[in-house]
Amino acid sequence: MGLRNFVNTFGVLLLTVGGAESAHAQNAKLTVELNKFEDGENQSCQAFFLFRNNTEFTFEAFEMSLAILDKNGIIDRLLTIDAAPLNASRTSLKLFEVPEIACTDISEILMHEIGACRPQNGEEMDCFPLLELISRTSAKLVN
């Protein structure tokens, strides 16, 4: 193989590998999973969230504003929760209390805003395109 063919082949391989990495970066998701509910004290509900960060970013800020809808689909309350830090390529468990509502009375949780989403040593960014929402409870988790 001549030098020119080697250089052309090597260049194609680099483009292929680079393209695969770009495709992986574009497909990398931050999965927010409402994993389970557990009754708390004083008619509260403990919500267990798993954050599966399959991105290349460690988030030093990740704050979500959630609307909690009751069993009739009416907004019961708004909550802001801080889930940071979220390490790159890791799964984190976070527990949040939803006060003064029984778990069985929650029909849906709407993530209506991400108040902060900032990678470590980076600028604030729009994290909605990275999100995948899943619920394993009786309540839906939507955006």
C-alpha positions as CSV (number, residue, x, y, z in Angstrom):
1,M,0.0,0.0,0.0
2,G,1.4,3.4,-1.0
3,L,1.8,6.3,1.4
4,R,-1.1,8.1,-0.3
5,N,-3.5,5.1,0.2
6,F,-2.3,4.7,3.8
7,V,-3.0,8.4,4.5
8,N,-6.5,8.2,2.9
9,T,-7.4,5.0,4.7
10,F,-6.2,6.4,8.0
11,G,-8.1,9.6,7.5
12,V,-11.3,7.6,6.8
13,L,-10.8,5.6,9.9
14,L,-10.4,8.8,12.0
15,L,-13.6,10.2,10.5
16,T,-15.4,7.0,11.2
17,V,-14.2,6.9,14.9
18,G,-14.9,10.6,15.3
19,G,-18.4,10.2,13.8
20,A,-19.1,7.3,16.2
21,E,-18.0,9.3,19.2
22,S,-20.2,12.3,18.0
23,A,-23.2,9.9,17.5
24,H,-22.6,8.5,21.0
25,A,-22.4,12.0,22.5
26,Q,-25.7,13.0,20.7
27,N,-27.4,9.8,21.9
28,A,-26.1,10.1,25.5
29,K,-29.0,10.6,27.8
30,L,-29.6,11.8,31.3
31,T,-32.4,9.4,32.4
32,V,-34.5,10.6,35.3
33,E,-36.4,7.7,36.7
34,L,-39.2,8.0,39.3
35,N,-38.4,4.6,40.8
36,K,-40.7,4.2,43.8
37,F,-43.0,5.9,46.2
38,E,-43.0,5.2,50.0
39,D,-45.4,6.7,52.5
40,G,-43.7,9.2,54.8
41,E,-44.7,10.9,58.0
42,N,-47.5,13.5,58.3
43,Q,-49.3,12.4,55.0
44,S,-46.1,13.0,53.0
45,C,-44.8,10.9,50.1
46,Q,-41.2,9.9,49.8
47,A,-40.2,9.8,46.1
48,F,-37.1,7.8,45.1
49,F,-35.4,9.0,41.9
50,L,-32.6,7.4,40.0
51,F,-30.5,9.6,37.8
52,R,-28.7,7.6,35.1
53,N,-26.2,10.0,33.7
54,N,-24.9,8.5,30.5
55,T,-23.4,11.7,29.3
56,E,-19.8,12.9,29.4
57,F,-20.8,15.7,31.8
58,T,-20.6,15.8,35.6
59,F,-23.3,18.2,36.6
60,E,-22.4,20.4,39.5
61,A,-25.9,22.1,39.2
62,F,-29.1,20.2,38.3
63,E,-32.3,21.8,39.7
64,M,-35.8,20.7,38.7
65,S,-39.1,22.4,39.2
66,L,-41.9,19.9,39.4
67,A,-45.7,20.3,39.4
68,I,-47.4,17.6,41.5
69,L,-50.8,16.7,40.2
70,D,-53.4,15.1,42.4
71,K,-55.5,12.0,41.5
72,N,-58.0,14.4,39.7
73,G,-55.2,15.8,37.5
74,I,-55.2,19.1,39.4
75,I,-51.9,20.8,40.3
76,D,-51.6,20.3,44.0
77,R,-48.2,22.0,44.5
78,L,-44.9,23.1,42.9
79,L,-41.6,21.7,44.2
80,T,-38.1,22.7,43.3
81,I,-35.5,20.0,44.0
82,D,-31.8,20.0,43.7
83,A,-30.4,16.7,42.4
84,A,-26.7,17.8,42.1
85,P,-24.1,16.6,41.9
86,L,-24.7,14.1,39.1
87,N,-21.4,12.4,38.1
88,A,-20.7,11.4,34.5
89,S,-21.4,7.8,33.5
90,R,-22.9,7.1,36.9
91,T,-26.3,6.3,38.5
92,S,-27.3,8.3,41.5
93,L,-30.2,7.7,43.9
94,K,-31.9,10.7,45.4
95,L,-34.8,10.8,47.8
96,F,-37.2,13.7,47.9
97,E,-40.2,14.3,50.2
98,V,-43.4,15.6,48.7
99,P,-45.1,17.1,51.8
100,E,-48.8,16.9,52.7
101,I,-49.9,14.5,50.0
102,A,-50.3,10.7,50.1
103,C,-48.4,8.8,47.4
104,T,-51.7,7.3,46.2
105,D,-53.0,10.8,45.6
106,I,-50.3,11.7,43.1
107,S,-51.3,10.9,39.5
108,E,-48.6,12.8,37.6
109,I,-45.4,14.7,38.1
110,L,-44.6,17.3,35.5
111,M,-41.1,18.5,35.1
112,H,-42.0,21.9,33.8
113,E,-38.6,23.6,34.2
114,I,-34.9,23.0,34.8
115,G,-33.9,25.9,36.9
116,A,-30.2,25.0,36.8
117,C,-28.1,22.7,34.6
118,R,-24.4,23.3,34.7
119,P,-21.6,20.9,34.0
120,Q,-18.6,21.0,36.2
121,N,-16.3,23.9,35.1
122,G,-18.8,24.8,32.4
123,E,-21.5,27.2,31.4
124,E,-25.2,26.8,32.1
125,M,-26.8,24.7,29.4
126,D,-30.3,23.5,28.2
127,C,-30.6,19.9,29.6
128,F,-34.1,19.2,28.2
129,P,-32.7,17.6,25.0
130,L,-30.6,15.2,27.1
131,L,-33.5,14.0,29.2
132,E,-35.3,10.7,29.2
133,L,-38.1,10.4,31.8
134,I,-39.3,7.1,33.2
135,S,-41.7,6.2,36.0
136,R,-42.0,2.9,37.7
137,T,-44.7,4.1,40.0
138,S,-48.4,4.6,39.5
139,A,-47.8,8.3,38.7
140,K,-46.6,9.4,35.3
141,L,-43.4,11.5,35.0
142,V,-43.6,13.9,32.0
143,N,-42.2,17.1,30.6
